[in-house]
Amino acid sequence: MKDVTIYTTAWCPFCIRAKMLLDKKQIKYTEIKVDGDQEKRQEMTKLSGGRTVPQIFIGETPIGGCDEMFALERQGELDALLSAN
């Protein structure tokens, strides 16, 4: 199983939805909270190219945010990405 990293803020409903999907699938993830942390937010933007939260990475690959992760799930591609070597 690949490592999953998710950049979040406490008040973001999309972050909560994304984490709920990962929890439902019993996927462990590293959460990096960017609330008021400009360095972490800049790191997130540099790595993902995205400025909004959540920004989700599977391994080293940025997959986008909540909507993109749910789209991968609907297309049956999320599990394959998570388990790919």
Secondary structure as GFF3:
##gff-version 3
##sequence-region A 1 85
A	DSSP	beta_strand	4	8	.	.	.	ID=ss1
A	DSSP	alpha_helix	13	24	.	.	.	ID=ss2
A	DSSP	beta_strand	30	33	.	.	.	ID=ss3
A	DSSP	alpha_helix	38	48	.	.	.	ID=ss4
A	DSSP	beta_strand	55	58	.	.	.	ID=ss5
A	DSSP	beta_strand	61	64	.	.	.	ID=ss6
A	DSSP	alpha_helix	66	74	.	.	.	ID=ss7
A	DSSP	alpha_helix	78	83	.	.	.	ID=ss8
###
